Each structure stands twice: as C-alpha cells, then as structure tokens.
Amino acid sequence: MIVTGYLKADTLFINLSGEMDECAAREARTRCDKLIDDNTAAKRIVINLSNVAFMDSTGIGFLIGRYKKAARLNLPVYIQKPNFAADKILNLSGIYTLIPKAE
C-alpha cells in the first residue's frame, strides 16, 4: 500500500494505492496518521481510493480509525473515487453515514 498526501488550500488529500488488507494496513495507518499530524492547517481530509485495487474489512477499520483521529481534531473526512468493488463494501458496511463521499 502506497500512501501519499498533499495539502491544497485547506484540504489534506490522502491518496491510497495498492491493496488494503491486513498486511498493508499497519504501515498505511502510520503513514496516514503522520500526514494528518504534519498538516494541522487542514480544515478537511479527502481520502482518495481510486487506485485501491482490493479492500477487505481491514480497509473499513482503517477508514474508521482515520475518521476517529480526524474527529478528535474537528476535521471532517470524505471518501473520494472508490472503485466499484470498494464502493460496494463501503455501502454495505454503512461507512458512508460517518464518512460521506466527496463529489
């Protein structure tokens, strides 16, 4: 899992690429949390999933963990461009009630 990010205006964009499974989640959490900690000027976070080839329930846990971290900092989180399979899992899990899709 490759995690990259950048701050544009007042939005922290976090891009995930690869497979989000148990093997990749630990390092992805660490990198993502560092991006959040290093960009305290952000007013919102957008997590781009367009390059995530596979996601299982570990990915849901990953997203909820980042949501909780951002909530402690009063930052709204949005999910951007999930592929069809990831979108189906996210819909079934009900995660969009916590983390809406970015348009």
C-alpha contacts under 8 A as a table, 3 or more apart, distances in Angstrom:
res1	aa1	res2	aa2	distance
1	M	16	L	6.80
1	M	17	S	5.61
1	M	18	G	4.68
1	M	19	E	5.72
1	M	20	M	6.51
1	M	24	A	5.59
1	M	25	A	7.75
1	M	27	E	7.97
1	M	28	A	6.48
2	I	15	N	7.96
2	I	16	L	5.77
2	I	17	S	5.01
2	I	18	G	6.35
2	I	28	A	7.29
3	V	14	I	6.96
3	V	15	N	5.76
3	V	16	L	4.88
3	V	17	S	6.60
3	V	28	A	6.28
3	V	31	R	6.49
3	V	32	C	6.73
4	T	14	I	5.83
4	T	15	N	5.22
4	T	16	L	6.73
5	G	12	L	6.94
5	G	13	F	5.36
5	G	14	I	4.30
5	G	15	N	5.85
5	G	35	L	6.72
6	Y	12	L	5.82
6	Y	13	F	5.45
6	Y	14	I	6.81
7	L	10	D	6.67
7	L	11	T	5.66
7	L	12	L	4.46
7	L	13	F	6.19
7	L	39	N	7.12
7	L	42	A	7.09
8	K	11	T	5.40
8	K	12	L	6.47
8	K	13	F	7.44
10	D	41	A	6.65
10	D	42	A	4.69
10	D	43	K	5.31
10	D	44	R	6.92
11	T	42	A	5.23
11	T	43	K	5.88
11	T	44	R	5.06
11	T	45	I	5.75
11	T	46	V	7.11
12	L	36	I	7.70
12	L	39	N	7.18
12	L	42	A	5.71
12	L	43	K	7.75
12	L	44	R	6.27
12	L	45	I	4.76
12	L	46	V	6.24
13	F	45	I	5.96
13	F	46	V	4.89
13	F	47	I	6.05
13	F	48	N	7.16
14	I	32	C	7.35
14	I	35	L	7.95
14	I	45	I	7.32
14	I	46	V	6.12
14	I	47	I	4.77
14	I	48	N	6.01
15	N	47	I	5.96
15	N	48	N	4.76
15	N	49	L	6.59
15	N	51	N	7.95
16	L	47	I	7.41
16	L	48	N	6.21
16	L	49	L	5.68
16	L	50	S	7.69
16	L	51	N	6.37
16	L	52	V	6.22
17	S	49	L	7.18
17	S	50	S	7.63
17	S	51	N	4.57
17	S	52	V	4.85
17	S	53	A	7.42
18	G	51	N	6.34
18	G	52	V	4.89
18	G	53	A	5.54
18	G	54	F	7.15
19	E	24	A	7.08
19	E	52	V	5.72
19	E	53	A	5.43
19	E	54	F	4.71
19	E	55	M	6.21
20	M	23	C	7.89
20	M	24	A	5.82
20	M	25	A	6.18
20	M	52	V	6.98
20	M	53	A	7.93
20	M	54	F	5.94
20	M	55	M	4.78
20	M	56	D	6.78
20	M	58	T	6.95
20	M	59	G	5.53
21	D	24	A	5.47
21	D	25	A	5.95
21	D	54	F	7.59
21	D	55	M	6.12
21	D	56	D	5.96
21	D	57	S	7.76
21	D	58	T	5.56
21	D	59	G	6.45
22	E	25	A	5.26
22	E	26	R	7.41
22	E	58	T	5.79
23	C	26	R	7.06
24	A	27	E	6.04
24	A	28	A	6.24
25	A	28	A	5.00
25	A	29	R	5.96
25	A	58	T	7.00
25	A	59	G	7.35
25	A	62	F	6.81
26	R	29	R	5.22
26	R	30	T	6.42
27	E	30	T	5.07
27	E	31	R	6.19
28	A	31	R	5.20
28	A	32	C	5.92
29	R	32	C	5.19
29	R	33	D	5.93
29	R	62	F	6.82
29	R	66	R	7.85
30	T	33	D	5.29
30	T	34	K	6.19
31	R	34	K	5.13
31	R	35	L	6.33
32	C	35	L	5.10
32	C	36	I	6.36
32	C	66	R	7.82
33	D	36	I	5.05
33	D	37	D	6.09
33	D	66	R	7.32
33	D	69	K	8.00
34	K	37	D	4.98
34	K	38	D	5.92
35	L	38	D	5.14
35	L	39	N	6.17
36	I	39	N	5.34
36	I	40	T	6.79
36	I	70	A	7.81
37	D	40	T	6.12
39	N	42	A	5.89
42	A	45	I	7.25
42	A	75	L	7.78
43	K	75	L	5.84
43	K	76	P	7.50
44	R	75	L	5.08
44	R	76	P	5.05
44	R	77	V	5.98
44	R	78	Y	7.95
45	I	70	A	7.96
45	I	75	L	6.88
45	I	76	P	6.31
45	I	77	V	4.72
45	I	78	Y	6.24
46	V	77	V	5.80
46	V	78	Y	4.74
46	V	79	I	5.81
46	V	80	Q	6.47
46	V	102	A	7.25
47	I	77	V	7.43
47	I	78	Y	6.16
47	I	79	I	4.95
47	I	80	Q	5.79
48	N	51	N	7.81
48	N	79	I	6.10
48	N	80	Q	4.54
48	N	81	K	5.97
48	N	82	P	7.20
49	L	52	V	5.28
49	L	79	I	7.19
49	L	80	Q	6.05
49	L	81	K	5.57
49	L	82	P	4.73
49	L	83	N	7.13
50	S	80	Q	7.28
50	S	81	K	4.91
50	S	82	P	5.18
50	S	83	N	5.90
51	N	83	N	7.92
52	V	55	M	7.08
52	V	82	P	7.59
52	V	83	N	7.43
53	A	83	N	7.87
54	F	85	A	7.75
54	F	86	A	7.15
55	M	58	T	7.27
55	M	59	G	5.51
55	M	85	A	7.99
55	M	86	A	6.03
56	D	59	G	5.56
56	D	60	I	7.20
56	D	89	I	7.73
57	S	60	I	5.08
57	S	61	G	6.47
58	T	61	G	5.06
58	T	62	F	6.10
59	G	62	F	4.86
59	G	63	L	6.19
60	I	63	L	5.18
60	I	64	I	6.18
60	I	90	L	7.16
60	I	93	S	7.80
60	I	95	I	7.56
61	G	64	I	5.11
61	G	65	G	6.05
62	F	65	G	5.17
62	F	66	R	6.39
63	L	66	R	5.18
63	L	67	Y	6.09
64	I	67	Y	4.88
64	I	68	K	6.16
64	I	95	I	7.86
65	G	68	K	5.16
65	G	69	K	6.27
66	R	69	K	5.03
66	R	70	A	6.07
67	Y	70	A	5.13
67	Y	71	A	5.98
67	Y	76	P	7.81
67	Y	77	V	6.27
67	Y	98	L	7.89
67	Y	99	I	7.27
68	K	71	A	4.97
68	K	72	R	6.37
69	K	72	R	5.37
69	K	73	L	6.81
70	A	73	L	5.05
70	A	74	N	6.15
70	A	75	L	4.98
70	A	76	P	6.73
70	A	77	V	7.07
71	A	74	N	4.73
71	A	75	L	5.56
71	A	76	P	6.79
72	R	75	L	7.65
76	P	99	I	7.95
77	V	99	I	5.82
77	V	100	P	7.46
78	Y	99	I	5.36
78	Y	100	P	5.25
78	Y	101	K	5.40
78	Y	102	A	5.37
79	I	82	P	7.33
79	I	99	I	6.51
79	I	100	P	6.18
79	I	101	K	4.62
79	I	102	A	5.62
80	Q	101	K	5.70
80	Q	102	A	5.06
80	Q	103	E	7.14
81	K	101	K	7.87
81	K	102	A	7.81
82	P	85	A	7.93
82	P	86	A	5.69
82	P	87	D	5.37
83	N	86	A	5.39
83	N	87	D	5.89
84	F	87	D	5.10
84	F	88	K	6.19
85	A	88	K	5.18
85	A	89	I	6.47
86	A	89	I	5.16
86	A	90	L	6.09
87	D	90	L	5.04
87	D	91	N	5.97
88	K	91	N	5.13
88	K	92	L	6.18
89	I	92	L	5.18
89	I	93	S	6.12
90	L	93	S	5.12
90	L	94	G	6.29
90	L	95	I	5.64
90	L	96	Y	6.88
91	N	94	G	5.28
91	N	95	I	6.59
91	N	96	Y	6.58
92	L	95	I	7.95
94	G	97	T	5.89
94	G	98	L	7.85
95	I	98	L	5.43
95	I	99	I	5.99
95	I	100	P	7.81
96	Y	99	I	4.77
96	Y	100	P	4.66
96	Y	101	K	6.82
97	T	100	P	6.39
